Every structure is written in structure tokens, then in C-alpha cells.
Amino acid sequence: MGWQQTALSKKLGLRYPIIQGPFGGGLSSTALAASVANAGGLGSFGAHHLAPAAIVELVSTLRQHTDKPFNINLWVSDHDPGALSMTVEAYQQHLRQMMPLYQRLDIEPPSQPDSFSHRFEEQVQAVLDARPPVFSFVYGIPSADIIEQCKRRDIFLLGTATTVKEALALQDAGVDAVVATGFEAGGHRVSFIDEAETVLTGTISLIPQVVDALHIPVIAAGGIADARGIAAALVLGAQGVQIGTAFLACNESATIAAHKALLRSGKVHNTVLSRRMTGRLARFIPNHALRELEALPQLPFPLQSWFYSPIKRASAARDDAEYFSLYASQSVSLIKHHQAAALLRDLVAGVDRIYSSM
């Protein structure tokens, strides 16, 4: 079918212009990325939590599982203002405020580290060394030197925007395509020019505006979970779509079984935006953890994430959805697939049927 071969899919050598959204915080998996890639889409891996050496190893592992294009994703802005360090006194004060939560879950509070997160400058060097087919990034724009080095290595560049202004900045910087993401999306709101809370444009409104403003391919993201969403995005002028939550619900993803079951239950009809788990605005299914964190002082990213991480690890070990970070898009009730390849196959067949009926 004609829709399958767009400017984006041709440039990347994909059978279908469908990208699996990258999940940070350990929710991505090589099995999921490779499965999507081998089925004809672009598999992705969110690597912002990984050390540089682990990124190099990750790319090598993915190459062992697929000979198709895949994508590695990083966060350009790796910390919020004032969040690179914390005094011992401030650390202990926040620890005391979090202690009732740790004690309720019978977990050890986190020790104060020398560094709260990996630095983007070191991680991106690992990406340059490993040379994945595609490098995508959120929360900003890499330096002109990094973009030039990627181009010299023939690495396809995907930048992510939540506004036309951000999309134009990415195009001016030299990216190959822009992911335009509406506020319906699950996970983090990756705004980098204006405050995320002030940038809540929906996908249906955002996509045609970005398409009209740019001369490079635009990828639609945010609340797309079935063939109808794909067809709508393509009609609006997108050259591809990025789908996150529907792939997160698949068995191959690295999230916990209880999270996957919730995503596929068809019973979730409410999601919320909150900074309480990581310090940056993200969309979740509300649970006990979110409600309890709302009552506590909030720290900037990655400090907030550091204090929440032991809770996330403990809930993962127990398969406890009430204290886990339940990322989900507003279209979560549409999700039903258990296998990534089956999801991709059904998406393609569904869009084929829609186009055949036009």
C-alpha cells in the first residue's frame, strides 16, 4: 500500500513508517526494540539512565539481534537548574520526609551519591563511538559539533518537539526528522523552550502546524494506539508515527507484569500529569505512590527521581502497581496486544483496510 512508503520510511529503509517509542528508566528492552525492527518498524531503546560503556554494549547487543535499523534515545538536558548536587543537610532533610514511605515498604533509604545521574556529554560520545543507525533525543538540542559528528558517521537524527517553535529550532540545527508529540502522550513531556505545563497542545492540533512549518519529515506522537490514529496522523501530513504505550504493554517490554496488565485491561480511563516521581512532568495512571508523593516537597530532576528510585525498584520486585511508575497515554483503553510483532502486524493491516475504503 502507498501509505507504507513515505519519505521517512524510505530514508530509514523501513517497511512501515511506524516507530516504537523509547522508554527511559529501564523500561526499554533489547527484545522489544529488536522485535519491532525485525517486524518492519523502527525499534527504539531509551538509554538516558545508562552509563556510557553500557550504551556501547547495548548497541552491540541490538546488532546481534537485528540487522534492521534501530534507535537509541538520550536526554540532552540531564538535570534541572540546581540539581547537580545537594548539601548533606538538604539531603538528610528530604530523606526524613521520605522515610515513612521507605519504612512502609520496608526498603533501605538511598545513600547520598557523588553524582545523581550520568552526563549527556559522556553518553553521547558513547553513541558516536557505537554508531547506531538512528539517534533520537529529547529535552533540547545537541551542540552543532555533535550533530555534525553524527552526520559524518551517517547516524540519522530524530529530535523531539512539543511546539512549532521547538520544531523549527530542531530543523535549523540540522536534524533529519522531527517527532512532534502532543500532550496525550504517556511518559515525560519533553518541552525544552517553554515550561512543560504551558505547552499542552494536542496531537491533532500540533501535527498539521508542524508539518506546515517544516520542510523535513514530521513524525506524529501522542495518544496514537491503533490504526485509526496512524491513518489520522498521515492524513494530517505526518510521514510516520511514534507509538509508545501500546508497545510498553507488550510482553517484550521491561516494565512489570502488573503495569502491562493494567495497560491491556481496557479499564483505565484516567491518566494524570505529575512531576512527583521524577521531578519532570510526565503522564501516569494514578496510584498510591503518586498520591503519597503529592503530599511531600518536590525536588528538581534528577534529585526527585533519585529519592523515588528505591520505591520503584521495590515495587518492581513485588510486581506492585500501586507504587510503580505507571506511565500511560490518554489512549490506554484502546490497548490489547501482548506481542510486539502482532501489534505491528495488526496496525499495518488496519491502516491498509482504512486506505482501501477511502
HUBELTA-V74204 format. One line per field, one symbol per residue. ss: DSSP state (a for helix, b for strand, c for the rest). psi: psi as a letter, one per 40 degrees, with the letter a starting at -180 (. if undefined). A space follows every 50 residues. Layout:
BEGIN
ss = ???
psi = ???
END
This chain:
BEGIN
ss = caaaccaaaaaacccccbbbcccccccccaaaaaaaaacccbbbbbcccc caaaaaaaaaaaaaaccccbbbbbbccccccccccccaaaaaaaaaaaaa aaaacccccccccccccccaaaaaaaaaaacccbbbbbcccccaaaaaaa aacccbbbbbbccaaaaaaaaaacccbbbbbcccccbbcccccccaaacc ccaaaaaaaaaaacccbbbbbcccccaaaaaaaaaccccbbbbcaaaacc ccccccaaaaaaaacccccccbbbcccccccbbbcccaaaaaaccccccc ccaaaaaaaaaaaaaaaaccccccccbccccaaacccccaaaaaaaaaaa aaaaaacc
psi = idddgidddddefidifhhhihhafeeiidddddddddeeahiihheeei idddddddddddddeieiiihhhihdheiiheedihiddddddddddedd ddddefihihihidheiihdddddddddddgidhhiiifahiiddddddd ddefhhhhihieidddddddddeeidihhhhieeiiaihfiedihddegf hidddddddddddieiihhhigeheadddddddddeeieiihhcddddei deieiidddddddedeehehiihieedeeihihihiadddddddeiihii hedddddddddddddddefheeeihghiiefdeeheidhddddddddddd dddddde.
END
